[in-house]
C-alpha cells in the first residue's frame, strides 16, 4: 500500500535528522580523538542513540502505515509524529550549527 503524504513527510524529516546526526557523530568523534574528553564521549553516545531512534522510527513508519491504514488511525498517528520530527530536526540542526563553529 502506498504511503500517505504525512507519512512521507515523516520519512523525509527522519532521513534529514539521520544526515544531521551522522555529521554530528563525525564532528564529535574528531573532537574526542583530539581532546579525549568525557563530554565528547557523552556527545557521541547522545548522537548515536538518537541516530538509532531515527532509524527505528523510519522502520515503524513503514510498519505502522500498513497496519493503521485500514483502521483510519494513520493520520491521527502521523500528524503528532510529524510535529515531533520537525522539532527534533530543528533541535539537531541547531546543535550542528553550534558544534560546527
N, C-alpha and C positions, 0 to 999 in steps of 0.2 A: 504494500500500500504506500502511496506517495506521502511524503512528509508535508505537513501543513506549513503555512507561512510563518507562524510563530515558532514552530519547531526549527525551521530553517534558520531563522534569526538567532535562536538559542544556540544552534550549532556553530554559526559564524562567530558569535561572541565568545563561545568556549574555545574555538580554534584560535581566535585572536589573543585570548588570555594565555593559551598554551605557548604561542610565539613569544609573548612578552615574558612569560616565566622562564622560557629557555634562555632568553637573553639575560635575564636576571641571574639565572644559575651560572652562566658563563662569567658574568661580572663578579659574582660572589666567590666563585672558585678561584679566579685570578687574585682577588683580594686575600683570600685565605692562603694561597701559595706564598704571597709576599709577607703578610702580616702574622700569620699563624694565630689569629685572634679567636677566642671563643665566640665572640659576637659574629664573626664571619662564618664560623661553622653553624651557628644557630640560624643565620640567614639562609645558608644552603639548605638546611633541613626544612625551614619555613617554605622556601620556594619549591622544594621537591615535593612536599606534602600537598601544596596547592596544585602543583602540576599533576600529581596523581588524582586529586579530586576532580580536576577538569577533564582528564582522560576518562574517568569513571562517569562523569556527567554526560559526556558525549555518547558513551555506550548506553546509558539509561535513556537518553533522548530517543535513540533508535528503538529501544525495547518498549518504552512507555508509549510511543506513538502507535505501535502495533497493538498493544494491549488496551489502550484507552480510546482508540479511535471509534470503536463500536459502542462505547458507553456514553459518549457525549461529554466526558470529563477532560478530554485532551486540551481544550483551550483554557479550562479553569486551572490546569496544572502548568501549561506552557507560559501563561502571562506572568504569574509570580516568578517563575524561573527566569524569564526574560529580564525582568526588573533586577533580580539578584545578579544575574550575569553582567548586566550593564554597569551596575555599581561596582562589581568586582573588577571589571576591566578598567574602569576609571581609576580605581584604587591601585591596581597593579601598574598602570601606566604612569601614575604619579610617583610611585615608588621607583620605577625605572628612570624617570626623569631626574629624580633626586640622586639616585645611585650613579647615574651616568656622569654627573658633574663631579 
